[in-house]
Amino acid sequence: MSARYDALLLDLDGTVWAGDTAIPNAVEAVSVAKEKGLAAAFVTNNASKAPADVAEKLSGMGLATEPSAVMTSAQAAVLLAAQYAHPGEKILVVGAPSFVELVRAAGFEPVFSADDMPVAVVHGHSPDNGWKQLSEAALAIRQGARYIASNLDTTLPMGRGFMVGNGSMVAAVTSATGVVPQAAGKPEPAMFDLAAKSLGATRPLVVGDRLDTDIAGGVAAKMDVLHVLTGVSGPLALIAAPPEQRPTFIAEDLRVLVDDVDPSTLRPAPQGGFTATRDGEEIILDGGDEAGTPLQALRTVLAVAWADSDAGAGQGGPAVVKPVSDAARAATQAWW
């Protein structure tokens, strides 16, 4: 991988860390990749921390990072808001203090009440978001304010598991107003384009764990994409993935960035001695070498699941994967 690309555009939650804990092998792999000449930028939908805070957290985990290498969805949301608001105008901020400072630094006046008649509402994740903040946003939107969300992730990977994400809070405001926000973060391609430009990269590799944001955003940006199975989207989600959410490569974790492995083996294709064939809405998984792995079985199935959209892939995927050999049964049990 390090010989094939000139930059990494890495997601954070579920890819590099889970809450305050580094995901196994992530820090070491990215550090070695950087030593081998791969530039790295961190592209995150989490709008609760300023780039400097994200960089400090990464550095504290042993991955030395400058704030300029961080692109947050809050930054993207402010750039989007600038298309609708003039300098000096009021923007209602639902989000963390760092989000407020980004709005102020961009030349707008951050406010927190609909009574201030803001021209726009920007909504990002903060642990302090609650009924009061969401209600002020709903009131402002009903008064005509433009609604912009930093991201629509329904869950947020944390140390204890998947917690409520910004998209779930946005859904409450949408339910109350009938207004669907314009999303600034992933899966829109802008964050990836900006991050690649900041690194001067011409052959970037997008890396993430969530199909409907990280992977879809990389695909939309027309970049190669590596999906790691350390976060939100697992094997069953991959099998059902529509074309706009299908990664180029699938790997267990970030070790693959520096392992001596042929990247072509990370693509969906028959491997590990497994075979897969379609029978109506079923995919029959058979075979499997003694050393065949669940991930090799998954790539074998994906080669079939993604090959024929008319047979179900792209409209929710096949109804079931049916393992018939002992190795296939063991592999599929490991997917759950």
Sequence and secondary structure as in RCSB ss.txt:
>XXXX:A:sequence
MSARYDALLLDLDGTVWAGDTAIPNAVEAVSVAKEKGLAAAFVTNNASKAPADVAEKLSGMGLATEPSAVMTSAQ
AAVLLAAQYAHPGEKILVVGAPSFVELVRAAGFEPVFSADDMPVAVVHGHSPDNGWKQLSEAALAIRQGARYIAS
NLDTTLPMGRGFMVGNGSMVAAVTSATGVVPQAAGKPEPAMFDLAAKSLGATRPLVVGDRLDTDIAGGVAAKMDV
LHVLTGVSGPLALIAAPPEQRPTFIAEDLRVLVDDVDPSTLRPAPQGGFTATRDGEEIILDGGDEAGTPLQALRT
VLAVAWADSDAGAGQGGPAVVKPVSDAARAATQAWW
>XXXX:A:secstr
 TTT SEEEE  BTTTEETTEE TTHHHHHHHHHHTT EEEEEE   SS HHHHHHHHHHTT    GGGEEEHHH
HHHHHHTTT  TT EEEEES HHHHHHHHHTT EEE  GGG  SEEEE   TT  HHHHHHHHHHHHTT EEEES
   SEEEETTEEEE HHHHHHHHHHHH    EE STTSSHHHHHHHHHHT SSEEEEES IIIIIHHHHHTT EE
EEETTSS  HHHHHT  GGG  SEEESSGGGGTSS  GGGGSSS  TTEEEEEETTEEEEEE  TT  HHHHHHH
HHHHHTT GGGTTTTT  SEEEE SHHHHHHHHTT 
